Amino acid sequence: MTDYITATLAKAEAGGARPAELAALARRLEQLANPQAGSLPGGSLKPLSDLDSLDDLPKPTAAQARFVLDRLVVVKLNGGLGTSMGLSGPKSLVPVKNGRSFLDILATQVLALREHHQARLPLLLMNSAITRPPTLDQLGRYLSLKDASLPLDFLQGREPKLRADDYQPVSWPTDPTLEWCPAGHGDLYTALSASGILRALLDAGLRWCFVSNVDNLGALVNARIAAWIASEHVPFAMEAVVGTPADRKGGHLASHDGRIVLRETAQVPEGDSSFGDVERWRFYNTNNLWIDLQALNRLQESDPAAPTLPLIVNRKTVDPTDASSTPVIQLETAMGAAIGAIDGAQAILVPRTRFAPVKTTDDLLLVRSDAYDLRPDGAVTPTFDGKAPIITLDPKHFKLLPDFERRFPAGAPSLQRCSKLDVDGDVTFGANVTIEGAVQVEGPWHVPDGEVLRG
């Protein structure tokens, strides 16, 4: 395996990788040589005792908020295809609330914030080559989103998939596009630099960025956090939430050698059962990040591959739809892991309302229901009291979006007074169904129109 680094870098360069991307890929390949690369056993970590809270931050004046938001860009990760829901196009175009897609809601949020604060607040998507054309076409309907001096998007990078047996770049003549993969969302920092967008943002007078996933409808720009990172000169800040059982597979924060670090599922050694302990690891990453662009630029001037992020080895097959195809590994990084790599980085505790990702059809059903309200300014706000309802739909019948849609032909049931809904088997829901309390539904069954199910 001694020549896998040379072979992979050569293929990446021939495929169009730029110098910063090659530097970052070379670092990941060197990390791969260490069998324990990126591994974070629970025994080496300490729980965080507490975090500063959003509620404790000072409230900025209107002038202070406008000053910062005039110099802040909203960046949304938009490279996902929704393959986990059986989609082949951008997940951000899925209708999510009142017939409006993630992108529609995002555009409404940004335009409303601009008007409220009388601030510039440009929007920038990190797209993949596949998501770029349809999403730019969709955003073209919002003419006022365009910033005269900036594009609406930039492209994430790509790198060769490696054979799992010898780490050589995989060959797949049947479909050569499957030989390539994204580098995980930690590629954000390299893509900003390699694309020239970081330089363009700084030249346009922008100083900070707020980054979040496009499927997190709670991730609105918060003037209080923006003013705090500006006044305290925070180079990097991560929003965190108090963990719940629903977060047991998400990335949690911990202390390691005196620094705050992020631990993802893929970094847990085999046999380490500590990861899912939400009582021990209290604080979880939202992927809502605030970055000082000047600080990032200084880092990358001394190291084009900065920040140095832990390696995540993702094991798949070259054709993800064919389990018998060649086993491969994908070298990835997590953008939130920069909290352990940037001096002065901080985490801030935020309410759960700022973390409402839609990863599965379970999440989609909840957001489409009356448990959430879509306001005219694009804010998606909970209408339930206490904790969010826990939805578990039978993956055999509900995982894929077309199957899900067929089983809710009249829309989502009322979930405002639901605490838990478990659906097992082939169940179709009629119109105006109401779920109250903790309910388990077993199929095959058609829930009649107007039915009230109480736990």
N, C-alpha and C positions, 0 to 999 in steps of 0.2 A: 504493500500500500504506500510505498515511499514516494511514488510519482503522482498520487491523486491530486495533490495541491496544484502542481504544474498543469496537469491535464484539465482540471476544473477551471482554473483561471484562464487558460488558453481558450476554452470553449466559451466562457463568459465574455471575454474580450471580443472574440469573433462574433458573438451574438449582440454586440453593441454596448456592453457595459462600459461606463465611464470611469476615470481614475479613482474617484471617491468610492464608487461602488466596488471596484476591484480591491481597494484597500480594506473595505469592510468585509468583503467575502474572504479575503486572505486571512483576516483575523479569525473569522468563524472556522475556517479550515484548520488553522493552527490549534484552536481550542478543541477541535474534534479529536486531535491526537491524544488528548488526555481523557481516559475512560470516564473520569469523574467530572468532566467539564460541565459546569452549570448546575451540578448536583448540590442541593441544599438539604441535608438531613435535619430533621426536627431537633435532634439533640444538640446541634450547633447553633441553634437560634434561641432568642429570648422574646417573649411577648412584649409588646409595647404597653406600657401602663396607662398612657393617656395621650390624647392629641388636642391641639388647639382647635376650637370650634368656630365655624362660620358665624354663629351668633355672637361670638366674643369680639369679632373684628369691628373696628369703628365704621360708622356709616359715612360715606363720602358726601360732600356737598354736590349739588348738580354740576357745578363748574369742575370739581375734581373728577367726577365720573366722566364728564364729556372729554376732559383732557386725556384720560387714559384710553377711553374707547375710540377716540379719534386715531389712536396709535396702536390699535389692537386688531388683529385679523382672526376670523373664525375659520378654523381648519377642521374639516370633517373627513374621516376615513370612509371611503366609498368604493373600495375594491371588491366587496363581497358579492357573490352571485346567488346567495340563498340556496346553495346546493343541499344543505341539510333539510330544506323544505321541498326539495324536488324541483327547484327552479334552475334555469340555465341563463337567466338574465339578471340585471342588477336587483338586488334585494330592496334597494331604496325606492323602487318603483311600485312595490306591493301596496295596494290600498290598505291603510292601517286604521283610519278613523274617519267616519262620515264620508267614505269614498275617496279620501285624500291620502296620498302616498307620503312616505317619509320625507321625500324631497319637497313636496308641496308644503308640508308642515314646517320644514326647515326654512324654506324661503319666507313663509309668513312670519316666523319667529324673528329672523334677521331684519326684515323690513320694519317690523313693529318696534324692535329695539333701536334701530336707527332713528325712527321718528320720535320715540320717547326721549332719547338722550340727545337728539340732534347731533349725532356722531357719524363718522364715516363708516366704520365697522365693515370692511370688505369680507366676502365669503370666498373660501378656497377649498376645493375638493381634492383629496388624494385619490385618484382613479386608477384602475387597471386599464389595459388596452381594450378589454371587453366592455367594461362599464362606461368608458368615456363617451362614445357616440350617443347612446340613448339618454344618459343623464344630462349631457350638455343640451341635447334637444329639448328635454323636459324643462330645464332651467331657462331655456330661451324664451319661455312664455312669460318670465318675470324680467322684463326689460330693465327695470330700475335696479336689479341686483348687480349689474355690470359696473365695475370700477374702471374708469378710463385708462388708468395706468397699470392695471394688473389683469392677468388672465383669470378665468374662473376655476382652473384646475391645473394639476401637474400629475405626472405618472409615477406610480410606485415602481421600484425596480423588480428585476427577475433574476433568477440564478439557476444553474443546472441542478436537477435532482441527481442524487448519487446512489449507486447500487449499494445495497445494505451489506453485501458480502466483502467487497473490496474498495468501496468508496470512490470508484471510478464514475465519471459522468455516465448516466444511463443512456442507452440507445433504444429508440422505439420507432422504427421506420413506419409502422402502421399509422401513427399519428405523432409526428415530431414535436408538435406543440406540447404534448404531454411530458416531454423531456425537461420542461421548465416549470418553475414554481416561484411564487413571491417569497420574500425573505422574512415574512412576519411583519407585524405593524411596527416593530422596532426599526424597520427600514425607513420610517418617517424622516429621521435626522439626516440620513445619507441622501435620500431622495430630494429633500429640500435643497441640499447643497449641490448635488450632481445636476439637478435640473436647472440651476441658476435662479430658482425661485427665492431662496434665502437672500441672495444679493439684491434681487428685484424688490423684495419687501423692505429691506433696509433702505435702499435708495428712494423708495416711495414714502419714507418717513415713518414706517411702522416699526414698533419696538417690541411688542409682545404678541403672542398668539395663544388662543384657547383652542385646544384640540380635544375632540371626542369622537366616538363612533356615531355614524349616521343613524343607527338604529336605536340610539338612546334618546328617547323623546324628552327626557327630563333635563338634558344637558344644555341649558340656556346660558348665555353669557351673564355673569353675575357681577355687577358693578362694584360690589363690596370686596369681592376677592380680587378683582382687577386693580382697584385702588390700593389694596394691601400689598400685592406683589410689587407694585410700582414704588410705593413709599418706603417699603422695607428692603428693596433691592433683592428680592428673592429670585434666584436664577431659574428655579424649577419648583413647581408645586403640584402635588397630586391630591385630588379630592378622594376621600375615603369615607366609607360608611361602616356602621356597626354591623357585624356579620349576623346572618340568620341561617337556618338550615338550607335555605335556597342558594346560599353562596358557597356551600361546602366544596364545590368544584372550581370556584373562582380563585384568583390570586389574592393572597393575604400578605399583610405587612408584618415585619418582625425586625428585631435588632440582631445584627451580625457584626461582630468586631467593632461595636460602637457606632455603626451606621444603620439607618433604616434601609431595609432591602425588601424587594418584592419576590415572593415565591409562587411560581406557577405550578400547575399539576405536573407538567413534564419535568420539573426539577426535583421531584420527590423520588428518592431511591426506592428500588423494589423492596417491599417488606416494611416500609416506613408507614405506619398507620396514623401518624400524627396530623396529617394534612387536613382532614375533615373536621377537626375539633374547633368549632366556631366559638366555643367558650374560651379556649386558650388563645387562639389567634383572633382577637376581637375586631380588628380593622381590615376591611377589604377594599381592593382597588376598584374604582369606578371607570378607569380609563378616561376620566376627565382631567386633562393636564393643562398647566399654564407654564409657558416657556418664555424666558427673556431671549429674544432673537440675537441681541448683541452678545450676550454671554455665550450662546451656542456658536456664534460665528467666531468668537475668540478661541473657543475650544478647538474648532475645526481648522483654524489657521495653524495650530501647532500639531494637530493630528487629524487628517482628513477623515479617519474612520471613527472619530469621537461622536458620542460618548461610548466608552467601552462597556458593552452589555453582555450579560451571561448568555451562553449558548443554550438554545432549546433544540433538542433533536426530536423531530417529528417523524415517526415511522409509518409508512403507508405502502401502497403498491403504485407502480408507475401509472396505471390506469385505475383511478379510484373507484370505478364502477365494476372492476374485474379483480376479485380477490385472488385469482390465480396468476395474475400478471407479476412481473418482476418486483420483488420487494425493494423499496428505496427508502432513503432518509432525506428529509428536507431540513436544512439548517436555518433556524429561525431565531429571532430575538423579540422581546416584548418592549414596547416603547416605555411602559411604566417602570421598567427596571432601571431607567436612568436615575431614579431617585437614589439608588445606591452608588451611582457613578459620578454625580455632579456635586461638587463641594457646595454646601449651603442649601441643598435641596430640602424641601419640607413637605409634610403632609398636613392636610386640613380636614377636619371632620365636618361632613355635610349631611343634611337630612336625606332620607330615602327618596324623597320627591325628585332629587337630582340624579337618580339612578333608576331608570325605567327602561332597560334594554328589552328589545323584542328579538329573542334568539330562536324561539320555537313557536309552533302553533299554540302551545299552552299560553305563552305570553301574549300572542296575537289575539286569542279569544278574550283574554282579560282586558286588554286595551280597547278592543272593539266594543266591549260591553259598557253598560252604564256605570261601571266601577270607576271609569275615568271620563272626564269631560274635556272637550277640545274648545278652548276659549278663542275669541276672535283674534287675539294676538299670537295664536299658535301654541300657547302653553297647554300642556296636557296635564291636568290636575286630578288627583284622586278624589272621589266622592264618598268613599267608604270610611267608616270609623275604625281606628286601630290599625292592625296589620293587614296587608294586602291579602286577598283570597289566594289560596294555593290551588292551582289548577293542574291536574294530571290527566291527560287524554291518552287513551290506548294508542301507542305508536303504530301498531299494525293498521289501524283505520284512520288515524288523524295526523300522522307525522308529515305527510306530503300535502302541500297546499291544495292541489285539486281535490284530494279526498276529503280534506278538512272543509272546503267550501261546499261540497255536496252534502255534507252532514249538518250544515247550518244554512239551509237555503233561504231562510227568512231573517238571517242575522243572528247575532249573539243573544243568548238568554240574559235576563237581568241577573247581575252578580253583585249588586251593590250591598246586599245583606248576606252574601255568601262568605263563609269562612274557609270552606274547602270543597272542591268538586273533583271526584274521581270517576272517570268514565272508562268502563271495561267492556270491550266487545264492540260490535257494530251497532251504534246508536245514532239515530237521526233526530234532530230537534225541530219541532214545529215553531210557529210564530208566537211571540209574546209569552215565552216560557220564563218562569221565575225560579231561581235557586236561592234558598234561604238556609243558613247554618252550614253544617258539614253533611254533604250528600254524596252517596255512592250510587251510580247508575250502571246497570248491567244490561248488555244486549244479548241477542238482537232485540231491539225495541225502537219504535217510533214514539217519541214523547209528543203527546197531542198538543195542538194549539192551546194556549192559555193555561197550560198545566203549571201548578205551583208545587215544587218539590222541597220539602222541609226535612232537615236532619233531625 
